């Protein structure tokens, strides 16, 4: 397969019997390893796992009695700190899976800084899915991406940054979106605009920051050091960042938070300090998740089509899994770039005195 093709390889019909023969053990022993039973000696377990890797064996959920027929099991693999983002993505994926009569399995990965490719690979083989959709920050983790390639199962990455140019992906242009939102605030008359970054290990954090910086620079506006604060894509981090920004003697007249959860935290802190939104402070977010309309006043934000991204990822994966049983090589899916838009609600106004 060439570099320009997606790494979605043809599935191998390897049976548990072949694994047992390769490892020189009984079928029962292989079954015990698959079910993580502690009665298997470590040496034997290692031999069985090596045989699985050599044969590219992936446990089939159907064989474990979870369903019958030719059902497809798609995994939504995540380690996402934003409940709003994940819930909307999950709804989109569920709706598309229901339409295609597929099953969706939610897999929460707990990862450490030193988690190895081998550890990721072992876990992915054990869950035995037909294909996987991976959301950030996992979709940007080089070790995790390599593990996905090693098990040769179809996968689609959501917003993978620059780590996987040859793999199937669904993305938006984060930089362009943030620049557009910053220009929107400037057009409303704001000249001091605070910015709250997301998690430092996600590329969207830096791309959104780059868009903010580009808009401020192109409009000849200075940025005070205390106006840009590190957040973590969580409500609490938004509150904490807002407390620092608004604690200045002369705070900005607007704050752009890198996601809606943090923007909601900004609004909560503004209320605590007796500020009116948008009369005293304008606030904008990014994503247009359900929290944007659950808070008061309702949030002006960038609409990232999260549910659409989920549905597109399921469709791409479904086509790849369906085609993997043929002798025809899989054609490369284009990287899908979905449109964004500003959704105007009630949290932006002209600054006082403008």
Secondary structure, 3 states (H helix, E strand, C coil): CCCCCCCCCCCCCCCHHHHHHHHCCCHHHHHHHHCCCCCCCHHHHHHHHHHHHHHCCCCCHHHHCCCCCCCCEEEEEECCCCHHHHHHHHHHHHHHHHHCCCEEEEEECCCCCCCCHHHHHHHHHHHCCCEEEECCCHHHCHHHHHHHHHHCCEEEEECCCCCCCCCCEEECCHHHHHHHHHHHHHHCCCCCEEEEECCCCCHHHHHHHHHHHHHHHHCCCCCCHHHEEECCCCHHHHHHHHHHHHCCCCCCCEEEECCHHHHHHHHHHHHHCCCCCCCCCEEEEEECCCHHHHCCCCCEEEEECHHHHHHHHHHHHHHHHHHCCCCCCCCCCCCEECCEEEECCCCCCCCCCC
